[in-house]
């Protein structure tokens, strides 16, 4: 079922790129810091390419040293300084991109202006570069830098604290018309650890309980890494309450943290049903809901796989005329689930990109679209529906722009009731 030849040049390049992505990211960030610093220096004092190279080398060496000697505790301001520096460095990545585009835009507009004037045809000598009223490249550069810094400051402070509850109604052909809708509260990508405090988790659990769920589904990445303090966070998570219980699966970060360790921690501290390539049936008044919980699989940390035989094998065990729900951390298996005719699939993993730009018709442009076409929200193929949750936690940078933390409320109902 794999469409790509594993020996093709493209596949080998993608494998190599994603395997070394974080090394490249560190280099890109270092160069971006140097570019921004050099550009600001240029506004007061002319500096040549040699200064940029020296600055880039110095910043790169410092960044590699900082990564090797980073501390995970954040007890005071001194411990938080590296985190503040990382936020500034990440912001520089976007500032440098803007400065490059700004320079290209002004050079391009100047070239077009020259081609459209008499001076370009040799009739006269060009008098001065194109200007747009009081604006020039320097002013638009400063405006862009200040705007990006302000935007990212908002994202690191207010934006990453926002919580959105998204309500979605999903008509299910297999849902009996006499059955009441089932309210499923989905949590995903909690990432308990350094980027999640116990107080934050308590707030999220209280909010989920206030939604009066019939069923809670957690779609992976419960823990962030091997240093996550499960004995502190899992008792808080155990306070989740739902009429038919809580069902959880594991994500790629749970495997980084130790899949068996996370599973044992959940079973020790909670009464959750943990599914790892297994099924679970919820008995309802007029029907049964059959849940398939898949363990996480992927090509790498970012990309999922388009097919796993475990889904087919588990699906064939289910009664064909009763509602079906698939929990899969990565959304890439949705086409396979849709071919089988699964009613609903819930996923996470993407965080909605964490950083996004509003687009037309309520859509968003986000970094998640670089790794999957199922980046956030609702998707449909045939009679099958996928919902991709933007996550409760953060990873990498503690920032969210136009992508608040999310709790989704999925209401399964009959087609007749929906109509």
C-alpha positions as a Markdown table, in Angstrom:
| # | Residue | x | y | z |
|---|---|---|---|---|
| 1 | Unk | 0.0 | 0.0 | 0.0 |
| 2 | Unk | 3.0 | 2.3 | 0.2 |
| 3 | Unk | 3.0 | 4.6 | -2.8 |
| 4 | Unk | 6.6 | 5.7 | -2.6 |
| 5 | Unk | 9.5 | 3.7 | -3.7 |
| 6 | Unk | 11.8 | 3.6 | -0.6 |
| 7 | Unk | 14.9 | 3.7 | -2.8 |
| 8 | Unk | 13.8 | 6.7 | -4.8 |
| 9 | Unk | 16.0 | 9.8 | -4.6 |
| 10 | Unk | 13.1 | 11.9 | -3.3 |
| 11 | Unk | 12.3 | 9.5 | -0.5 |
| 12 | Unk | 16.0 | 9.2 | 0.5 |
| 13 | Unk | 16.4 | 12.9 | 0.5 |
| 14 | Unk | 13.3 | 13.4 | 2.7 |
| 15 | Unk | 14.5 | 10.8 | 5.1 |
| 16 | Unk | 17.9 | 12.4 | 5.4 |
| 17 | Unk | 16.4 | 15.9 | 5.7 |
| 18 | Unk | 13.9 | 15.0 | 8.5 |
| 19 | Unk | 16.5 | 12.9 | 10.3 |
| 20 | Unk | 18.8 | 15.9 | 10.5 |
| 21 | Unk | 16.1 | 18.6 | 10.7 |
| 22 | Unk | 16.9 | 19.9 | 14.1 |
| 23 | Unk | 20.6 | 20.3 | 13.3 |
| 24 | Unk | 19.6 | 22.3 | 10.2 |
| 25 | Unk | 17.1 | 24.3 | 12.3 |
| 26 | Unk | 19.9 | 25.2 | 14.7 |
| 27 | Unk | 22.0 | 26.4 | 11.8 |
| 28 | Unk | 19.1 | 28.4 | 10.3 |
| 29 | Unk | 18.3 | 30.1 | 13.5 |
| 30 | Unk | 22.0 | 31.0 | 14.1 |
| 31 | Unk | 22.3 | 32.5 | 10.6 |
| 32 | Unk | 19.0 | 34.3 | 11.1 |
| 33 | Unk | 20.2 | 35.8 | 14.4 |
| 34 | Unk | 23.4 | 37.0 | 12.6 |
| 35 | Unk | 21.4 | 38.5 | 9.7 |
| 36 | Unk | 19.1 | 40.5 | 12.0 |
| 37 | Unk | 22.0 | 41.7 | 14.2 |
| 38 | Unk | 24.0 | 42.6 | 11.1 |
| 39 | Unk | 21.1 | 44.5 | 9.6 |
| 40 | Unk | 20.4 | 46.5 | 12.7 |
| 41 | Unk | 24.2 | 47.3 | 12.9 |
| 42 | Unk | 24.0 | 48.5 | 9.3 |
| 43 | Unk | 21.5 | 51.2 | 10.3 |
| 44 | Unk | 24.2 | 53.0 | 12.4 |
| 45 | Unk | 27.4 | 51.8 | 10.9 |
| 46 | Unk | 28.3 | 50.3 | 7.6 |
| 47 | Unk | 29.5 | 46.7 | 7.9 |
| 48 | Unk | 30.7 | 44.4 | 5.1 |
| 49 | Unk | 30.1 | 40.7 | 4.4 |
| 50 | Unk | 33.1 | 39.8 | 6.6 |
| 51 | Unk | 31.3 | 41.2 | 9.7 |
| 52 | Unk | 28.2 | 39.1 | 8.8 |
| 53 | Unk | 30.3 | 35.9 | 8.5 |
| 54 | Unk | 32.1 | 36.5 | 11.8 |
| 55 | Unk | 28.8 | 37.2 | 13.6 |
| 56 | Unk | 27.2 | 34.1 | 12.1 |
| 57 | Unk | 30.1 | 31.9 | 13.2 |
| 58 | Unk | 30.1 | 33.3 | 16.7 |
| 59 | Unk | 26.4 | 32.9 | 17.2 |
| 60 | Unk | 26.5 | 29.4 | 15.8 |
| 61 | Unk | 29.2 | 28.3 | 18.2 |
| 62 | Unk | 27.3 | 29.8 | 21.1 |
| 63 | Unk | 24.1 | 28.1 | 20.1 |
| 64 | Unk | 25.7 | 24.7 | 19.9 |
| 65 | Unk | 27.3 | 25.2 | 23.2 |
| 66 | Unk | 24.0 | 26.3 | 24.8 |
| 67 | Unk | 22.2 | 23.2 | 23.5 |
| 68 | Unk | 24.9 | 20.9 | 24.9 |
| 69 | Unk | 24.7 | 22.6 | 28.3 |
| 70 | Unk | 21.0 | 23.4 | 28.6 |
| 71 | Unk | 19.3 | 23.0 | 32.0 |
| 72 | Unk | 15.8 | 21.7 | 32.3 |
| 73 | Unk | 15.0 | 23.4 | 35.6 |
| 74 | Unk | 13.3 | 26.8 | 35.7 |
| 75 | Unk | 13.3 | 27.7 | 39.4 |
| 76 | Unk | 14.3 | 31.3 | 39.0 |
| 77 | Unk | 15.1 | 34.0 | 36.4 |
| 78 | Unk | 18.6 | 32.8 | 35.8 |
| 79 | Unk | 17.2 | 29.4 | 34.9 |
| 80 | Unk | 14.7 | 31.0 | 32.5 |
| 81 | Unk | 17.3 | 33.1 | 30.7 |
| 82 | Unk | 18.0 | 30.3 | 28.1 |
| 83 | Unk | 14.3 | 30.0 | 27.5 |
| 84 | Unk | 14.0 | 33.7 | 26.9 |
| 85 | Unk | 17.0 | 33.6 | 24.6 |
| 86 | Unk | 15.5 | 30.7 | 22.6 |
| 87 | Unk | 12.3 | 32.7 | 22.1 |
| 88 | Unk | 14.3 | 35.6 | 20.8 |
| 89 | Unk | 16.4 | 33.4 | 18.5 |
| 90 | Unk | 13.2 | 31.7 | 17.1 |
| 91 | Unk | 11.7 | 35.1 | 16.5 |
| 92 | Unk | 14.8 | 36.1 | 14.6 |
| 93 | Unk | 14.1 | 33.2 | 12.2 |
| 94 | Unk | 11.0 | 35.0 | 11.0 |
| 95 | Unk | 12.5 | 38.5 | 11.2 |
| 96 | Unk | 15.4 | 37.4 | 8.9 |
| 97 | Unk | 13.0 | 35.9 | 6.4 |
| 98 | Unk | 11.1 | 39.2 | 6.3 |
| 99 | Unk | 14.2 | 41.2 | 5.8 |
| 100 | Unk | 15.2 | 39.1 | 2.9 |
| 101 | Unk | 11.8 | 39.4 | 1.3 |
| 102 | Unk | 11.7 | 43.1 | 2.0 |
| 103 | Unk | 15.1 | 43.6 | 0.3 |
| 104 | Unk | 14.0 | 41.5 | -2.7 |
| 105 | Unk | 10.7 | 43.4 | -3.0 |
| 106 | Unk | 12.5 | 46.8 | -3.0 |
| 107 | Unk | 15.1 | 45.6 | -5.5 |
| 108 | Unk | 12.4 | 44.1 | -7.7 |
| 109 | Unk | 10.2 | 47.2 | -7.6 |
| 110 | Unk | 13.3 | 49.3 | -8.5 |
| 111 | Unk | 14.1 | 47.1 | -11.4 |
| 112 | Unk | 10.5 | 47.2 | -12.7 |
| 113 | Unk | 10.4 | 50.9 | -12.3 |
| 114 | Unk | 13.6 | 51.3 | -14.3 |
| 115 | Unk | 12.3 | 49.1 | -17.1 |
| 116 | Unk | 9.1 | 51.2 | -17.3 |
| 117 | Unk | 10.8 | 54.6 | -17.5 |
| 118 | Unk | 12.5 | 56.5 | -20.2 |
| 119 | Unk | 15.8 | 56.2 | -18.4 |
| 120 | Unk | 15.8 | 52.4 | -19.0 |
| 121 | Unk | 15.7 | 52.9 | -22.7 |
| 122 | Unk | 18.8 | 55.0 | -22.6 |
| 123 | Unk | 17.0 | 58.4 | -23.0 |
| 124 | Unk | 18.4 | 59.7 | -19.7 |
| 125 | Unk | 20.1 | 58.6 | -16.6 |
| 126 | Unk | 18.0 | 57.3 | -13.7 |
| 127 | Unk | 17.8 | 60.0 | -11.0 |
| 128 | Unk | 17.0 | 58.0 | -7.9 |
| 129 | Unk | 15.6 | 54.7 | -6.7 |
| 130 | Unk | 11.9 | 54.2 | -6.5 |
| 131 | Unk | 10.2 | 55.3 | -3.3 |
| 132 | Unk | 6.7 | 54.9 | -2.1 |
| 133 | Unk | 5.9 | 58.2 | -0.6 |
| 134 | Unk | 7.7 | 58.5 | 2.7 |
| 135 | Unk | 8.7 | 54.8 | 2.7 |
| 136 | Unk | 11.9 | 53.2 | 1.7 |
| 137 | Unk | 13.6 | 49.9 | 2.3 |
| 138 | Unk | 15.0 | 50.9 | 5.7 |
| 139 | Unk | 11.6 | 52.2 | 7.1 |
| 140 | Unk | 9.7 | 49.1 | 5.9 |
| 141 | Unk | 12.4 | 46.9 | 7.4 |
| 142 | Unk | 12.0 | 48.5 | 10.8 |
| 143 | Unk | 8.2 | 48.4 | 10.5 |
| 144 | Unk | 8.4 | 44.7 | 9.7 |
| 145 | Unk | 10.8 | 43.9 | 12.5 |
| 146 | Unk | 8.8 | 45.7 | 15.1 |
| 147 | Unk | 5.6 | 44.1 | 13.9 |
| 148 | Unk | 7.0 | 40.6 | 14.1 |
| 149 | Unk | 8.5 | 41.1 | 17.5 |
| 150 | Unk | 5.2 | 42.5 | 18.8 |
| 151 | Unk | 3.3 | 39.6 | 17.3 |
| 152 | Unk | 5.6 | 36.9 | 18.7 |
| 153 | Unk | 5.7 | 38.6 | 22.1 |
| 154 | Unk | 1.9 | 38.3 | 22.1 |
| 155 | Unk | 2.2 | 34.6 | 21.0 |
| 156 | Unk | 4.6 | 33.8 | 23.8 |
| 157 | Unk | 2.5 | 35.5 | 26.5 |
| 158 | Unk | -1.2 | 35.9 | 25.8 |
| 159 | Unk | -1.6 | 33.7 | 22.8 |
| 160 | Unk | -0.2 | 30.5 | 24.3 |
| 161 | Unk | -2.5 | 30.9 | 27.3 |
| 162 | Unk | -5.7 | 31.0 | 25.3 |
| 163 | Unk | -8.0 | 28.0 | 25.3 |
| 164 | Unk | -10.7 | 27.3 | 22.7 |
| 165 | Unk | -13.6 | 24.8 | 22.9 |
| 166 | Unk | -14.5 | 23.7 | 19.4 |
| 167 | Unk | -18.0 | 22.1 | 19.0 |
| 168 | Unk | -18.5 | 19.7 | 16.0 |
| 169 | Unk | -21.6 | 17.8 | 15.1 |
| 170 | Unk | -20.9 | 14.6 | 13.0 |
| 171 | Unk | -23.8 | 12.7 | 11.4 |
| 172 | Unk | -23.1 | 9.0 | 11.4 |
| 173 | Unk | -24.9 | 6.7 | 9.0 |
| 174 | Unk | -24.6 | 3.8 | 11.4 |
| 175 | Unk | -26.1 | 5.8 | 14.4 |
| 176 | Unk | -29.6 | 4.7 | 15.2 |
| 177 | Unk | -32.2 | 7.4 | 14.8 |
| 178 | Unk | -33.7 | 6.5 | 18.2 |
| 179 | Unk | -30.3 | 6.9 | 20.0 |
| 180 | Unk | -29.4 | 10.2 | 21.7 |
| 181 | Unk | -26.2 | 11.9 | 20.3 |
| 182 | Unk | -23.0 | 10.9 | 22.0 |
| 183 | Unk | -20.8 | 13.8 | 23.3 |
| 184 | Unk | -17.1 | 13.0 | 22.9 |
| 185 | Unk | -14.6 | 15.4 | 24.4 |
| 186 | Unk | -11.3 | 15.1 | 22.7 |
| 187 | Unk | -8.0 | 16.1 | 24.3 |
| 188 | Unk | -4.7 | 15.7 | 22.5 |
| 189 | Unk | -1.0 | 16.6 | 22.7 |
| 190 | Unk | -1.0 | 17.5 | 26.4 |
| 191 | Unk | 2.8 | 17.2 | 26.6 |
| 192 | Unk | 3.1 | 17.2 | 30.4 |
| 193 | Unk | 6.6 | 18.2 | 31.3 |
| 194 | Unk | 8.6 | 21.4 | 31.2 |
| 195 | Unk | 6.1 | 23.2 | 29.0 |
| 196 | Unk | 3.0 | 22.3 | 31.1 |
| 197 | Unk | 2.5 | 23.2 | 34.8 |
| 198 | Unk | 0.3 | 21.2 | 37.2 |
| 199 | Unk | -1.9 | 24.3 | 37.6 |
| 200 | Unk | -2.4 | 24.6 | 33.8 |
| 201 | Unk | -3.3 | 20.9 | 33.6 |
| 202 | Unk | -5.8 | 21.3 | 36.5 |
| 203 | Unk | -7.5 | 24.1 | 34.6 |
| 204 | Unk | -7.8 | 22.0 | 31.5 |
| 205 | Unk | -9.2 | 19.0 | 33.3 |
| 206 | Unk | -11.8 | 21.2 | 35.1 |
| 207 | Unk | -12.8 | 22.7 | 31.8 |
| 208 | Unk | -13.2 | 19.3 | 30.1 |
| 209 | Unk | -15.3 | 18.0 | 33.0 |
| 210 | Unk | -17.5 | 21.1 | 32.8 |
| 211 | Unk | -18.5 | 20.1 | 29.2 |
| 212 | Unk | -20.3 | 17.0 | 30.7 |
| 213 | Unk | -18.8 | 14.5 | 28.3 |
| 214 | Unk | -20.3 | 11.1 | 27.7 |
| 215 | Unk | -16.8 | 9.9 | 26.6 |
| 216 | Unk | -13.3 | 11.4 | 26.8 |
| 217 | Unk | -10.8 | 10.4 | 24.1 |
| 218 | Unk | -7.1 | 11.4 | 24.5 |
| 219 | Unk | -5.3 | 11.1 | 21.2 |
| 220 | Unk | -1.7 | 10.8 | 22.2 |
| 221 | Unk | 1.4 | 12.8 | 23.3 |
| 222 | Unk | 0.3 | 12.7 | 26.9 |
| 223 | Unk | 3.9 | 13.0 | 28.1 |
| 224 | Unk | 6.5 | 15.2 | 26.5 |
| 225 | Unk | 9.8 | 13.3 | 27.1 |
| 226 | Unk | 11.7 | 10.9 | 29.3 |
| 227 | Unk | 12.1 | 13.7 | 32.0 |
| 228 | Unk | 8.3 | 14.3 | 32.4 |
| 229 | Unk | 7.2 | 13.8 | 36.0 |
| 230 | Unk | 4.3 | 11.4 | 35.4 |
| 231 | Unk | 3.7 | 10.8 | 39.2 |
| 232 | Unk | 2.9 | 14.5 | 39.5 |
| 233 | Unk | 0.8 | 15.0 | 36.4 |
| 234 | Unk | -1.1 | 11.7 | 36.0 |
| 235 | Unk | -3.0 | 12.0 | 39.3 |
| 236 | Unk | -4.3 | 15.3 | 38.0 |
| 237 | Unk | -5.3 | 13.8 | 34.7 |
| 238 | Unk | -7.1 | 11.0 | 36.6 |
| 239 | Unk | -9.7 | 13.6 | 37.7 |
| 240 | Unk | -11.2 | 13.5 | 34.2 |
| 241 | Unk | -14.8 | 12.3 | 34.4 |
| 242 | Unk | -17.1 | 11.0 | 31.7 |
| 243 | Unk | -20.3 | 8.9 | 31.7 |
| 244 | Unk | -18.6 | 6.0 | 29.7 |
| 245 | Unk | -15.0 | 6.6 | 30.8 |
| 246 | Unk | -11.8 | 7.8 | 29.3 |
| 247 | Unk | -10.0 | 6.1 | 26.4 |
| 248 | Unk | -6.4 | 7.0 | 25.6 |
| 249 | Unk | -3.8 | 6.1 | 22.9 |
| 250 | Unk | -0.1 | 7.0 | 22.7 |
| 251 | Unk | 1.7 | 9.4 | 20.5 |
| 252 | Unk | 5.3 | 9.7 | 19.2 |
| 253 | Unk | 6.3 | 11.8 | 22.3 |
| 254 | Unk | 4.9 | 9.1 | 24.6 |
| 255 | Unk | 7.3 | 6.7 | 22.8 |
| 256 | Unk | 10.2 | 9.1 | 23.4 |
| 257 | Unk | 9.2 | 9.2 | 27.1 |
| 258 | Unk | 9.0 | 5.4 | 27.1 |
| 259 | Unk | 5.8 | 3.8 | 25.8 |
| 260 | Unk | 5.7 | 1.1 | 28.5 |
| 261 | Unk | 6.5 | 3.7 | 31.2 |
| 262 | Unk | 3.6 | 6.0 | 30.1 |
| 263 | Unk | 1.2 | 3.0 | 29.8 |
| 264 | Unk | 2.1 | 1.7 | 33.2 |
| 265 | Unk | 1.9 | 5.2 | 34.7 |
| 266 | Unk | -1.6 | 5.7 | 33.3 |
| 267 | Unk | -2.8 | 2.3 | 34.6 |
| 268 | Unk | -1.3 | 3.0 | 38.0 |
| 269 | Unk | -2.7 | 6.5 | 38.5 |
| 270 | Unk | -5.9 | 6.4 | 36.4 |
| 271 | Unk | -8.7 | 4.1 | 35.4 |
| 272 | Unk | -8.3 | 5.0 | 31.7 |
| 273 | Unk | -8.6 | 2.4 | 29.0 |
| 274 | Unk | -5.3 | 2.5 | 27.2 |
| 275 | Unk | -5.4 | 1.1 | 23.7 |
| 276 | Unk | -2.3 | 0.0 | 21.8 |
| 277 | Unk | -3.4 | -1.7 | 18.6 |
| 278 | Unk | -6.6 | -2.9 | 20.4 |
| 279 | Unk | -10.3 | -2.4 | 20.4 |
| 280 | Unk | -12.8 | -1.3 | 23.0 |
| 281 | Unk | -16.6 | -1.4 | 22.9 |
| 282 | Unk | -18.8 | 1.1 | 24.7 |
| 283 | Unk | -22.3 | -0.2 | 25.4 |
| 284 | Unk | -24.9 | 2.5 | 24.8 |
| 285 | Unk | -28.7 | 2.4 | 25.3 |
| 286 | Unk | -29.6 | 1.8 | 21.7 |
| 287 | Unk | -26.3 | 0.7 | 20.1 |
| 288 | Unk | -22.6 | 0.0 | 20.7 |
| 289 | Unk | -19.7 | 2.2 | 19.8 |
| 290 | Unk | -16.6 | 0.2 | 18.7 |
| 291 | Unk | -13.3 | 2.0 | 19.2 |
| 292 | Unk | -10.0 | 1.1 | 17.5 |
| 293 | Unk | -6.9 | 2.6 | 19.3 |
| 294 | Unk | -3.7 | 2.5 | 17.2 |
| 295 | Unk | -0.2 | 2.8 | 18.6 |
| 296 | Unk | 1.9 | 5.5 | 17.0 |
| 297 | Unk | 3.9 | 4.9 | 13.9 |
| 298 | Unk | 5.6 | 7.2 | 11.6 |
| 299 | Unk | 8.4 | 7.7 | 9.1 |
| 300 | Unk | 10.1 | 10.1 | 11.5 |
| 301 | Unk | 9.2 | 12.7 | 14.2 |
| 302 | Unk | 7.1 | 14.7 | 11.7 |
| 303 | Unk | 5.5 | 12.5 | 9.0 |
| 304 | Unk | 3.1 | 9.7 | 9.5 |
| 305 | Unk | 2.6 | 6.6 | 7.2 |
| 306 | Unk | -0.3 | 6.2 | 4.8 |
| 307 | Unk | -1.1 | 2.6 | 5.7 |
| 308 | Unk | -0.7 | 0.1 | 8.6 |
| 309 | Unk | -2.0 | -3.5 | 8.4 |
| 310 | Unk | -3.1 | -3.3 | 12.1 |
| 311 | Unk | -6.0 | -1.0 | 11.2 |
| 312 | Unk | -7.3 | -3.4 | 8.6 |
| 313 | Unk | -6.9 | -6.4 | 11.0 |
| 314 | Unk | -8.7 | -4.7 | 13.8 |
| 315 | Unk | -11.5 | -3.3 | 11.6 |
| 316 | Unk | -12.4 | -6.7 | 10.3 |
| 317 | Unk | -13.2 | -7.8 | 13.9 |
| 318 | Unk | -15.9 | -5.2 | 14.3 |
| 319 | Unk | -19.6 | -5.7 | 13.5 |
| 320 | Unk | -20.2 | -4.0 | 10.2 |
| 321 | Unk | -23.5 | -2.3 | 11.1 |
| 322 | Unk | -22.5 | -0.6 | 14.4 |
| 323 | Unk | -20.7 | 2.8 | 14.8 |
| 324 | Unk | -17.0 | 2.8 | 14.6 |
| 325 | Unk | -14.4 | 5.3 | 15.9 |
| 326 | Unk | -10.6 | 5.2 | 15.2 |
| 327 | Unk | -8.2 | 6.9 | 17.5 |
| 328 | Unk | -4.9 | 7.5 | 15.8 |
| 329 | Unk | -2.3 | 10.1 | 16.9 |
| 330 | Unk | -1.2 | 11.1 | 13.4 |
| 331 | Unk | -3.9 | 11.9 | 10.9 |
| 332 | Unk | -2.1 | 10.5 | 7.8 |
| 333 | Unk | -4.0 | 7.2 | 8.1 |
| 334 | Unk | -7.4 | 8.8 | 7.3 |
| 335 | Unk | -7.5 | 7.8 | 3.7 |
| 336 | Unk | -7.0 | 4.2 | 4.8 |
| 337 | Unk | -9.8 | 4.6 | 7.4 |
| 338 | Unk | -12.1 | 6.2 | 4.8 |
| 339 | Unk | -11.5 | 3.3 | 2.4 |
| 340 | Unk | -12.7 | 0.9 | 5.2 |
| 341 | Unk | -15.7 | 3.1 | 5.8 |
| 342 | Unk | -14.9 | 4.1 | 9.4 |
| 343 | Unk | -17.4 | 6.6 | 10.7 |
| 344 | Unk | -15.1 | 8.9 | 12.6 |
| 345 | Unk | -11.4 | 9.2 | 13.2 |
| 346 | Unk | -9.8 | 11.5 | 15.8 |
| 347 | Unk | -6.2 | 12.7 | 15.6 |
| 348 | Unk | -3.8 | 15.3 | 16.9 |
| 349 | Unk | 0.0 | 15.5 | 16.4 |
| 350 | Unk | 0.1 | 18.7 | 14.3 |
| 351 | Unk | -0.7 | 21.3 | 17.0 |
| 352 | Unk | -2.3 | 23.1 | 14.1 |
| 353 | Unk | 1.2 | 24.3 | 13.4 |
| 354 | Unk | 1.2 | 26.4 | 16.7 |
| 355 | Unk | 1.9 | 29.4 | 14.5 |
| 356 | Unk | -0.6 | 30.1 | 11.7 |
| 357 | Unk | -1.8 | 33.0 | 9.5 |
| 358 | Unk | -5.5 | 33.6 | 8.9 |
| 359 | Unk | -6.4 | 32.8 | 5.3 |
| 360 | Unk | -9.5 | 33.0 | 3.1 |
| 361 | Unk | -12.8 | 31.3 | 4.0 |
| 362 | Unk | -11.8 | 30.7 | 7.6 |
| 363 | Unk | -8.7 | 28.7 | 6.6 |
| 364 | Unk | -5.2 | 29.1 | 8.0 |
| 365 | Unk | -1.7 | 28.8 | 6.6 |
| 366 | Unk | 0.5 | 27.0 | 9.1 |
| 367 | Unk | 3.7 | 25.1 | 9.5 |
| 368 | Unk | 1.8 | 21.9 | 9.9 |
| 369 | Unk | 0.9 | 21.9 | 6.2 |
| 370 | Unk | 4.6 | 21.2 | 5.5 |
| 371 | Unk | 4.2 | 17.7 | 7.0 |
| 372 | Unk | 0.5 | 16.7 | 6.3 |
| 373 | Unk | -2.5 | 17.9 | 4.4 |
| 374 | Unk | -4.6 | 17.1 | 7.4 |
| 375 | Unk | -3.3 | 20.0 | 9.4 |
| 376 | Unk | -6.3 | 21.0 | 11.7 |
| 377 | Unk | -10.0 | 20.8 | 12.0 |
| 378 | Unk | -12.6 | 18.8 | 10.0 |
| 379 | Unk | -12.0 | 16.6 | 6.9 |
| 380 | Unk | -14.4 | 14.3 | 5.1 |
| 381 | Unk | -14.0 | 11.5 | 2.6 |
| 382 | Unk | -17.1 | 9.7 | 1.6 |
| 383 | Unk | -19.1 | 8.9 | 4.7 |
| 384 | Unk | -16.0 | 9.1 | 6.9 |
| 385 | Unk | -15.0 | 12.1 | 9.0 |
| 386 | Unk | -11.7 | 13.1 | 10.5 |
| 387 | Unk | -11.1 | 15.7 | 13.2 |
| 388 | Unk | -7.6 | 16.9 | 13.9 |
| 389 | Unk | -7.3 | 18.6 | 17.3 |
| 390 | Unk | -4.8 | 21.5 | 17.7 |
| 391 | Unk | -3.7 | 20.2 | 21.1 |
| 392 | Unk | -3.6 | 21.4 | 24.7 |
| 393 | Unk | 0.2 | 21.6 | 25.1 |
| 394 | Unk | 3.1 | 23.0 | 23.2 |
| 395 | Unk | 6.4 | 21.5 | 22.0 |
| 396 | Unk | 9.6 | 23.2 | 21.0 |
| 397 | Unk | 8.6 | 26.8 | 21.6 |
| 398 | Unk | 5.9 | 27.9 | 24.1 |
| 399 | Unk | 4.1 | 30.0 | 21.5 |
| 400 | Unk | 0.7 | 30.0 | 19.8 |
| 401 | Unk | -0.4 | 32.4 | 17.1 |
| 402 | Unk | -4.0 | 32.1 | 15.8 |
| 403 | Unk | -3.8 | 28.6 | 17.1 |
| 404 | Unk | -5.1 | 28.5 | 20.7 |
| 405 | Unk | -5.0 | 25.4 | 22.9 |
| 406 | Unk | -8.0 | 23.3 | 22.0 |
| 407 | Unk | -10.6 | 21.0 | 23.6 |
| 408 | Unk | -12.9 | 19.6 | 20.9 |
| 409 | Unk | -16.4 | 18.4 | 21.6 |
| 410 | Unk | -17.5 | 15.9 | 18.9 |
| 411 | Unk | -21.2 | 15.1 | 18.9 |
| 412 | Unk | -22.0 | 11.8 | 17.1 |
| 413 | Unk | -25.6 | 11.7 | 16.0 |
| 414 | Unk | -27.8 | 10.0 | 13.4 |
| 415 | Unk | -28.2 | 11.4 | 9.8 |
| 416 | Unk | -31.9 | 11.8 | 10.4 |
| 417 | Unk | -31.4 | 13.8 | 13.6 |
| 418 | Unk | -28.7 | 16.0 | 11.8 |
| 419 | Unk | -31.1 | 16.7 | 9.0 |
